[in-house]
Amino acid sequence: MIQVVYEEKEARIRFFGQLSSVSCETLEGEVDQVLLKQPETVVFDLHEVSFVASIYLRICLKIYKKMGRDHFRIINVSPALKRIFAIAGLDEMVKTA
C-alpha cells in the first residue's frame, strides 16, 4: 500500500508495512503510474515500513537510474533498513535520512 502526495514538482510516496516480494509486484506498477506524471523529484518515505525485500531494492535502483541522484531520495529510514541499504550498496546511491 502506498500514499502519494504531490507538492509542486515533487512526488512523495509513503510506503506502509512490510514490503515483501509479493506486495512489491503491485507497488512497482503504482510507482510507475506516479512517474507518468513526470515529477521533478521523487521521495520514498519509509517511516511506516518495517521490512523490505530485495525486489524493493531493485525498485529503488530503477527509480534512482531514471531520476538521477539529485532527484531521488529516501527518507525516514529506520536503522535496520539503513543496514539493508548499506549491505546492498545503495546507501551511496541514494540520500537517506
C-alpha positions as YAML, in Angstrom:
chain: A
units: angstrom
residues:
- id: 1
  name: MET
  ca: [0.00, 0.00, 0.00]
- id: 2
  name: ILE
  ca: [1.23, 3.46, -0.85]
- id: 3
  name: GLN
  ca: [0.07, 7.02, -0.42]
- id: 4
  name: VAL
  ca: [1.21, 9.65, -2.90]
- id: 5
  name: VAL
  ca: [1.39, 13.33, -2.09]
- id: 6
  name: TYR
  ca: [2.28, 15.85, -4.78]
- id: 7
  name: GLU
  ca: [3.84, 19.12, -3.67]
- id: 8
  name: GLU
  ca: [4.75, 21.38, -6.55]
- id: 9
  name: LYS
  ca: [7.18, 19.32, -8.67]
- id: 10
  name: GLU
  ca: [7.80, 16.63, -6.03]
- id: 11
  name: ALA
  ca: [6.03, 13.30, -5.61]
- id: 12
  name: ARG
  ca: [6.35, 11.89, -2.10]
- id: 13
  name: ILE
  ca: [5.46, 8.20, -1.96]
- id: 14
  name: ARG
  ca: [4.76, 6.84, 1.52]
- id: 15
  name: PHE
  ca: [5.04, 3.10, 1.90]
- id: 16
  name: PHE
  ca: [3.44, 1.10, 4.71]
- id: 17
  name: GLY
  ca: [4.11, -2.20, 6.48]
- id: 18
  name: GLN
  ca: [6.31, -4.96, 5.18]
- id: 19
  name: LEU
  ca: [7.36, -4.63, 1.56]
- id: 20
  name: SER
  ca: [7.53, -8.30, 0.64]
- id: 21
  name: SER
  ca: [8.24, -9.73, -2.80]
- id: 22
  name: VAL
  ca: [4.53, -10.26, -3.39]
- id: 23
  name: SER
  ca: [3.45, -6.76, -2.35]
- id: 24
  name: CYS
  ca: [6.27, -5.14, -4.34]
- id: 25
  name: GLU
  ca: [4.97, -6.63, -7.59]
- id: 26
  name: THR
  ca: [1.87, -4.44, -7.19]
- id: 27
  name: LEU
  ca: [3.80, -1.49, -5.78]
- id: 28
  name: GLU
  ca: [6.09, -1.32, -8.79]
- id: 29
  name: GLY
  ca: [3.11, -0.66, -11.07]
- id: 30
  name: GLU
  ca: [1.82, 2.02, -8.72]
- id: 31
  name: VAL
  ca: [5.23, 3.73, -8.64]
- id: 32
  name: ASP
  ca: [5.34, 3.59, -12.45]
- id: 33
  name: GLN
  ca: [1.98, 5.40, -12.52]
- id: 34
  name: VAL
  ca: [3.46, 8.18, -10.38]
- id: 35
  name: LEU
  ca: [6.38, 8.51, -12.80]
- id: 36
  name: LEU
  ca: [3.96, 9.00, -15.70]
- id: 37
  name: LYS
  ca: [3.05, 12.36, -14.13]
- id: 38
  name: GLN
  ca: [6.71, 13.36, -14.62]
- id: 39
  name: PRO
  ca: [7.56, 14.78, -11.21]
- id: 40
  name: GLU
  ca: [10.88, 16.60, -10.99]
- id: 41
  name: THR
  ca: [11.76, 14.82, -7.74]
- id: 42
  name: VAL
  ca: [10.63, 11.52, -6.24]
- id: 43
  name: VAL
  ca: [10.85, 10.88, -2.49]
- id: 44
  name: PHE
  ca: [10.31, 7.45, -0.95]
- id: 45
  name: ASP
  ca: [9.14, 7.82, 2.68]
- id: 46
  name: LEU
  ca: [9.77, 4.65, 4.71]
- id: 47
  name: HIS
  ca: [8.53, 5.93, 8.08]
- id: 48
  name: GLU
  ca: [5.87, 3.20, 8.33]
- id: 49
  name: VAL
  ca: [8.00, 0.36, 6.85]
- id: 50
  name: SER
  ca: [9.43, -2.46, 8.95]
- id: 51
  name: PHE
  ca: [10.83, -4.76, 6.23]
- id: 52
  name: VAL
  ca: [11.94, -4.55, 2.59]
- id: 53
  name: ALA
  ca: [12.53, -7.47, 0.25]
- id: 54
  name: SER
  ca: [15.26, -7.43, -2.38]
- id: 55
  name: ILE
  ca: [12.70, -6.59, -5.08]
- id: 56
  name: TYR
  ca: [12.07, -3.29, -3.29]
- id: 57
  name: LEU
  ca: [15.79, -2.51, -3.54]
- id: 58
  name: ARG
  ca: [15.53, -3.19, -7.28]
- id: 59
  name: ILE
  ca: [12.64, -0.70, -7.50]
- id: 60
  name: CYS
  ca: [14.77, 1.90, -5.69]
- id: 61
  name: LEU
  ca: [17.65, 1.31, -8.08]
- id: 62
  name: LYS
  ca: [15.33, 1.60, -11.08]
- id: 63
  name: ILE
  ca: [13.97, 4.95, -9.87]
- id: 64
  name: TYR
  ca: [17.46, 6.17, -8.99]
- id: 65
  name: LYS
  ca: [18.67, 5.42, -12.52]
- id: 66
  name: LYS
  ca: [15.64, 7.11, -14.07]
- id: 67
  name: MET
  ca: [15.57, 10.21, -11.86]
- id: 68
  name: GLY
  ca: [19.25, 10.69, -11.03]
- id: 69
  name: ARG
  ca: [20.94, 11.30, -7.69]
- id: 70
  name: ASP
  ca: [19.69, 14.87, -7.31]
- id: 71
  name: HIS
  ca: [16.04, 14.00, -7.98]
- id: 72
  name: PHE
  ca: [15.50, 10.85, -5.92]
- id: 73
  name: ARG
  ca: [15.84, 10.32, -2.19]
- id: 74
  name: ILE
  ca: [14.69, 8.01, 0.55]
- id: 75
  name: ILE
  ca: [13.70, 9.47, 3.90]
- id: 76
  name: ASN
  ca: [12.66, 8.24, 7.35]
- id: 77
  name: VAL
  ca: [14.72, 5.08, 7.10]
- id: 78
  name: SER
  ca: [15.00, 3.05, 10.31]
- id: 79
  name: PRO
  ca: [18.44, 1.87, 11.46]
- id: 80
  name: ALA
  ca: [17.56, -1.72, 10.49]
- id: 81
  name: LEU
  ca: [16.57, -0.66, 6.98]
- id: 82
  name: LYS
  ca: [19.63, 1.58, 6.66]
- id: 83
  name: ARG
  ca: [21.71, -1.52, 7.27]
- id: 84
  name: ILE
  ca: [19.94, -3.37, 4.44]
- id: 85
  name: PHE
  ca: [20.59, -0.46, 2.07]
- id: 86
  name: ALA
  ca: [24.25, -0.40, 3.16]
- id: 87
  name: ILE
  ca: [24.68, -4.14, 2.60]
- id: 88
  name: ALA
  ca: [23.16, -3.76, -0.88]
- id: 89
  name: GLY
  ca: [25.49, -0.83, -1.63]
- id: 90
  name: LEU
  ca: [22.57, 1.55, -2.10]
- id: 91
  name: ASP
  ca: [23.47, 3.85, 0.78]
- id: 92
  name: GLU
  ca: [25.92, 5.65, -1.50]
- id: 93
  name: MET
  ca: [23.48, 5.86, -4.42]
- id: 94
  name: VAL
  ca: [20.53, 7.49, -2.65]
- id: 95
  name: LYS
  ca: [20.16, 10.10, 0.04]
- id: 96
  name: THR
  ca: [18.84, 8.50, 3.18]
- id: 97
  name: ALA
  ca: [17.69, 10.47, 6.17]
...
